[in-house]
Amino acid sequence: MAVDSELVDWFHRTRGIPSGPELFDVGKPARHAHLNQLGRDLRWLGIRVRLHFVWTAQSSGVEEGAPSVVQLRRTLVRADDAPAAVHAAAERVLGLGVDDVARHEVGHALLFQRPSIARQPEFRRLFGDIDAAYRVGDPVDEVIHRMTSCGGLDNPRYRRVVSLYAATHPHERFAEAVRIALGCRADEGKLRAWADRHRTAPIVVEQLLWTGQWLRSYGRRLE
């Protein structure tokens, strides 16, 4: 895979240090049109858990001990100005903007609130053991390493995961599947079409369809 220098540049821009008006938003509730759409998608799927999105100056994330709080890096909003081609190139590498990163982090949040599913054999077959040692570094560094030193998406190994970042750990493999499944509102036809378009291995279709079914049943499941 040829390294897309423009994509890498946008990754660095969207993970930069907040400046100017961005600094005033840090620590405040996150407001963005993409988050409004995400809320509608979750309600449409019957998922009504309380999630609080907060702007941060640091990396986006969700703490296992506080799974209702989703921290989003304020500089992700810069991706609103990225060309469509850059967003398309990021799709199988790493979420670029507020929409993609928020869906990914919601995947972590939902799993932290219903962790027992990760112990089921089918989850472990599709995504792996989430108890595996977590040695994942900075997301941009992780994907650039895979782009420059591991052959990127031309490496057959990465046809078996949703994205390059999904290859870093079972937790990220699952959250990346949620990123795509939520973006398609868990529609099986759209998920199959996504996998076909990106020429992924059959296991990716299984990951996406399983995740879509899990999301559709999330609001009906009691634990």
C-alpha positions in Angstrom: 0.0 0.0 0.0 1.4 3.4 -1.0 1.4 5.7 2.0 -1.3 8.4 1.5 0.6 11.5 2.7 -2.6 13.6 2.6 -4.4 11.1 4.8 -1.5 11.0 7.3 -1.5 14.8 7.4 -5.2 14.9 8.2 -4.7 12.3 10.9 -2.1 14.5 12.5 -4.3 17.6 12.2 -7.3 16.0 13.8 -5.1 14.7 16.7 -3.3 18.0 17.3 -3.3 20.3 20.2 -6.4 22.4 20.7 -5.9 26.1 20.0 -7.9 29.3 20.0 -11.6 28.8 20.4 -11.1 25.0 20.7 -9.5 25.5 24.1 -12.7 27.0 25.5 -14.7 23.9 24.7 -12.4 21.4 26.5 -14.2 19.8 29.4 -17.6 20.9 28.2 -20.4 18.8 26.7 -19.6 17.9 23.1 -22.0 19.4 20.6 -21.9 18.5 16.9 -24.3 17.6 14.1 -22.7 14.2 13.8 -23.4 13.5 17.5 -27.1 14.4 16.9 -27.2 11.9 14.1 -25.5 9.3 16.2 -28.2 9.8 18.9 -30.9 9.3 16.3 -29.3 6.2 15.0 -29.0 4.7 18.5 -32.6 5.5 19.3 -33.7 4.0 15.9 -31.9 0.8 17.0 -33.7 0.9 20.4 -30.5 1.7 22.3 -31.4 4.2 25.0 -28.5 4.0 27.3 -27.4 7.4 28.7 -24.2 8.5 27.1 -22.5 11.9 27.8 -20.1 13.2 25.2 -17.4 15.5 26.5 -14.7 17.5 24.6 -11.1 16.7 25.7 -7.7 18.0 24.8 -6.3 14.5 25.0 -7.1 11.3 23.2 -10.6 10.2 22.7 -11.8 7.3 24.9 -14.1 5.6 27.4 -13.0 4.5 30.8 -14.3 1.0 31.8 -15.2 2.4 35.3 -17.3 5.2 33.8 -18.8 3.8 30.6 -21.5 6.4 30.2 -18.9 9.2 29.5 -17.4 9.3 26.0 -14.5 11.7 25.7 -13.9 13.1 22.2 -10.8 15.0 21.2 -11.9 18.5 20.4 -9.6 18.7 17.3 -11.5 15.9 15.6 -13.9 18.7 14.4 -11.2 19.8 12.0 -12.0 16.8 9.9 -15.2 18.5 8.8 -13.0 20.4 6.3 -11.2 17.3 5.0 -11.9 16.3 1.3 -14.3 13.5 0.6 -11.4 11.4 -0.8 -9.5 11.7 2.5 -12.6 10.5 4.4 -12.9 7.6 2.0 -9.2 6.7 2.4 -9.6 6.7 6.2 -12.5 4.2 6.2 -10.3 1.1 6.4 -7.5 2.7 8.3 -8.7 4.7 11.3 -11.7 6.9 12.1 -10.9 10.4 11.0 -13.6 12.8 12.3 -16.2 13.2 15.0 -18.7 10.8 13.5 -16.3 7.8 13.0 -14.5 8.2 16.3 -17.7 8.7 18.3 -19.2 5.5 16.9 -16.0 3.7 17.7 -16.0 4.9 21.3 -19.7 4.1 21.7 -18.7 0.6 20.8 -16.4 0.5 23.8 -19.0 2.2 26.0 -21.7 -0.3 25.1 -19.4 -3.3 25.6 -18.3 -2.0 29.0 -21.9 -1.7 30.0 -22.7 -5.3 28.9 -19.4 -7.1 29.3 -20.6 -10.6 29.5 -21.0 -10.9 25.7 -17.3 -10.9 25.4 -17.1 -14.2 27.2 -19.2 -16.0 24.6 -17.4 -18.4 22.3 -18.7 -16.7 19.1 -17.5 -13.3 20.2 -14.1 -14.8 21.0 -14.0 -16.5 17.7 -14.7 -13.4 15.7 -12.9 -10.7 17.7 -10.5 -12.5 20.1 -10.0 -12.4 23.9 -10.4 -8.9 25.2 -8.4 -9.9 28.3 -5.3 -10.1 26.1 -2.6 -7.7 27.2 -3.3 -4.3 25.9 -0.2 -2.9 24.3 -1.8 -0.4 21.9 0.0 2.9 21.5 -1.1 6.1 19.9 -3.7 5.2 17.2 -2.1 7.3 14.5 1.3 5.8 15.2 -0.2 2.3 15.2 -1.8 2.7 11.7 1.2 4.6 10.2 3.4 1.7 11.3 1.1 -0.8 9.6 1.0 1.4 6.5 4.7 1.9 6.2 6.2 -1.3 7.7 3.6 -4.0 7.3 2.3 -3.5 3.8 -0.8 -1.7 4.8 -4.1 -2.9 3.2 -2.1 -4.8 0.6 -1.1 -7.2 3.3 -3.6 -10.2 3.2 -3.6 -10.3 7.0 -5.5 -7.0 7.1 -8.3 -8.3 4.8 -9.4 -10.2 7.9 -10.2 -7.0 10.0 -12.4 -4.0 9.5 -9.4 -1.6 9.5 -5.7 -1.3 10.2 -6.5 -0.1 13.7 -8.8 -3.1 14.3 -5.7 -5.2 14.0 -4.2 -3.8 17.3 -6.4 -5.6 19.9 -9.7 -7.5 20.2 -11.2 -4.5 22.0 -10.4 -2.3 19.0 -11.5 -5.0 16.5 -14.9 -5.0 18.1 -15.2 -1.2 18.4 -14.2 -0.8 14.8 -16.9 -3.2 13.8 -19.4 -1.1 15.8 -18.1 2.0 14.0 -19.2 0.5 10.6 -22.3 -1.3 11.9 -23.7 1.9 13.5 -22.9 3.9 10.4 -25.1 1.4 8.5 -27.8 1.3 11.2 -27.0 -2.4 11.4 -28.6 -3.0 8.0 -27.4 -6.5 6.8 -27.5 -5.5 3.2 -25.5 -2.4 3.7 -23.0 -4.3 5.8 -22.5 -7.0 3.2 -22.1 -4.3 0.5 -19.5 -2.5 2.7 -17.5 -5.7 3.0 -17.8 -6.4 -0.7 -16.8 -2.9 -1.7 -13.6 -3.2 0.4 -12.9 -6.8 -0.7 -12.5 -8.0 2.8 -12.2 -11.7 3.9 -15.4 -13.5 4.8 -14.7 -13.2 8.5 -15.2 -9.5 8.3 -18.7 -10.0 7.0 -19.3 -12.3 10.0 -17.9 -9.7 12.3 -20.2 -7.0 10.9 -23.3 -9.1 10.8 -22.8 -10.3 14.3 -22.2 -6.8 15.6 -25.3 -5.5 13.7 -27.4 -8.2 15.3 -26.0 -7.4 18.7 -26.8 -3.7 18.3 -30.3 -4.5 17.1 -30.9 -6.7 20.2 -29.1 -4.4 22.7 -32.2 -2.5 23.8 -34.1 -5.7 24.4 -31.5 -7.5 26.4 -31.5 -7.4 30.2 -28.5 -8.3 32.3 
